[in-house]
């Protein structure tokens, strides 16, 4: 039997119910000591690097490689807890019945937009 892996960047196949955004909010709070509301920040279709860069700029921090990598590590640290808190991943996203089809046919569906997140959402 062939194994199929579907990769999702922008929530069209998977919907994490806001776990990624919440994980970023917790991560930036841990980094800065202050709560930052990210609800207005558009993250769709962006790489982790770009998302972290925008968040750091929003918090008046320099988006250096070191700061971005530190924020990414904190994000990944909190992602499993946030996925559990928000009841995990909803297969299907905005792709209609794709999730049901893939699941019924034994396909493994994986989602995220860069190397770090694959450890937390897989």
N, C-alpha and C positions, 0 to 999 in steps of 0.2 A: 504494500500500500504506500502510495506517495504521501509525503507530508507537505503541507502548504503553509507558508507563512505570509500573512498580509501585514503590510507596514502602513501605519496611519500617521499622518502629520497634523492634520487640522480638525480631527474629531468627526470626519465623515464616516469612519467605520466604527469608531469607539467613542464613547462618552464617559469620561471619568467623574462626571457629576460635580465638577468643580474641585476635585482633589488636587489637581496640579496647581491651581491658583491659590488654594488654601495652604498648600505646602510651601509655595513661594512666600506667602505672607508670614508664615511661621519662621521660615528661613531668614528673611530680611529682618524680622524682629529680633531673632537671635543674634544676627550680625551687628545690628545697630543699637539694640536696646529699646527701640521704639516701634510701635505698631504702625504699619503702613497699609492703607486701603488700596488694593490693586483692582478693585471691581471695574474701574473705568479704563484700565490698561488693556488694549487689544493685543492678545497673544497669538491669535489664529494665524497659522502658517509660518510663524517665526521659529528660528532655531533656538535652542536653549541659550546659546551665546548672546543672541540678539535680545531675548527676553530679559536675561540677567543684566545686560548692558542698560536697557531702558529702565529697569527697576533701580539700579544703582544711581543712574542719573536723576530719577525721580526723588531719590533720597539724598541728593546732593553729594554723592560719592563718585569718585573717579572710576570709570569702567575699565580699569586695568585688567590685564590677563589674570593677575593674582586675585583681585577682588571678584572677578567673574567666576573663577574656579572655586573660590571659597564659598560663594553663594550657591553654586551648583552642588557642591558636596553637602551643604546644609539642606538644600532642597531634597536631594535623594535620601538623606537621613530621615526626613519627615514624611516622605511620600507614602511608604507602606501604611503608616498609622492613619494618614488622611484617607487613603483608599478604603481602609476598614471602617473608619468613622462615617464615611459617606456611602457605605454599602457597596464598595467595589466598582467594577467597570460594567457599564451597560453595553453589551454587544449590539451593534446596529447603528448607533449614532444617527446621523441624518441620511444614511444610505439605504433607508427603507428596510426591506426584508433580507438584505445581504447577510446580516448577523445570524439570522435564523437559518438561512441556507447553509452558511459556512459551518455553524455548530452542528446542524443535522448531518452533515457530511464528514464530520470528524476533523475539520480543519482547525489548526491552531492559529489563533488570531493574536497579533502582538501590536502594541501601539506605543509610539512616542516619537519625538522629533530629533533625537540626538543620542550619542553613545551613553551618557550618564543615566538618562531616564529609562533605558531599556532594562537596567538592573532592578528598577523599582516597579515597573508596570508589567513585567513579563510573567 
